[in-house]
Amino acid sequence: MIFDVKKTAVIFKAFCDENRIRILQLLQDGEKCACMLLEEMNITQPTLSHHMKILCDSGIVKARKEGKWTHYSISQEGAKAAADCLKELTTVKCENKDTSCCEK
């Protein structure tokens, strides 16, 4: 796997806001219309749009237009990519504990 630092930053930006975490929790029950998210979140439509753009740009959430409304759901592919990024980022690759950049 080639590690893309910019894409990883976009993915983790999606997780670093309480409102976006709450939106993800709401989407765990399945696809939701923007109007349902607005009711549950008690935020304005522009604020919801801002958060949904970040979530969709990360690939974690996907959007589907139906008439004037947009329906959102968690992307299984995006969720897997986020999990893979976290695993890649936190995997220790050097097991040699004697290696140090500082002189003793």
C-alpha positions in Angstrom: 0.0 0.0 0.0 1.3 3.4 -1.0 0.7 5.8 1.9 -0.8 9.1 0.7 -0.3 11.7 3.5 -2.7 14.2 2.0 -5.5 11.7 1.6 -4.9 10.4 5.1 -5.2 13.9 6.5 -8.5 14.4 4.7 -9.8 11.1 6.2 -8.8 11.9 9.7 -10.2 15.5 9.5 -13.6 13.8 9.1 -13.2 12.3 12.6 -12.0 15.3 14.5 -15.3 17.1 15.1 -18.0 16.2 17.6 -20.8 16.9 15.1 -19.3 14.7 12.4 -18.9 11.9 15.0 -22.6 12.3 15.9 -23.5 12.2 12.2 -21.6 9.0 11.7 -23.4 7.5 14.8 -26.7 8.4 13.2 -25.7 6.8 9.9 -24.9 3.6 11.7 -28.6 2.7 11.5 -28.6 3.1 7.7 -29.1 5.8 5.1 -30.6 9.1 6.3 -32.0 12.0 4.4 -30.5 15.4 5.2 -33.8 16.5 6.6 -33.6 13.7 9.2 -30.1 14.6 10.1 -31.0 18.2 10.5 -33.8 17.3 13.0 -31.5 15.0 15.0 -28.5 17.3 15.1 -30.2 20.6 15.9 -27.9 22.5 13.6 -28.5 24.8 10.6 -28.6 23.5 7.0 -25.4 25.4 6.0 -23.6 23.8 9.0 -24.9 20.3 8.0 -23.7 20.9 4.4 -20.3 21.9 5.7 -19.9 18.7 7.8 -21.4 16.5 5.0 -18.9 17.9 2.5 -16.0 17.0 4.8 -17.4 13.5 5.4 -18.1 12.9 1.7 -14.6 14.3 0.7 -13.0 11.8 3.0 -14.8 8.9 1.3 -16.3 7.7 4.6 -19.8 8.8 3.7 -21.5 8.6 0.3 -24.3 10.8 -0.9 -27.3 10.0 -3.1 -29.6 12.7 -4.6 -33.3 12.1 -4.7 -35.4 15.1 -5.8 -34.4 18.1 -3.8 -33.0 16.0 -0.9 -29.7 14.3 -0.4 -29.5 10.9 1.3 -26.3 9.9 3.1 -24.9 6.6 4.2 -21.6 5.2 5.5 -19.4 3.9 2.6 -18.1 0.5 3.5 -15.2 1.0 1.1 -14.4 4.4 2.7 -14.6 2.9 6.2 -12.2 0.1 5.2 -9.8 2.6 3.7 -9.9 4.7 6.9 -9.2 1.6 9.0 -6.4 0.6 6.7 -4.9 4.1 7.0 -5.0 3.9 10.7 -3.4 0.5 10.7 -0.7 1.6 8.3 0.0 4.7 10.3 0.3 2.9 13.7 2.2 -0.2 12.6 5.7 -0.3 14.0 8.0 -1.3 11.1 11.3 -1.6 12.9 11.5 -4.2 15.7 15.1 -3.4 16.5 14.9 -1.6 19.9 18.6 -1.0 20.1 18.4 1.6 17.3 18.6 5.2 18.5 19.5 8.5 17.0 20.9 9.7 20.2 24.3 8.8 21.6 24.3 7.1 24.9 
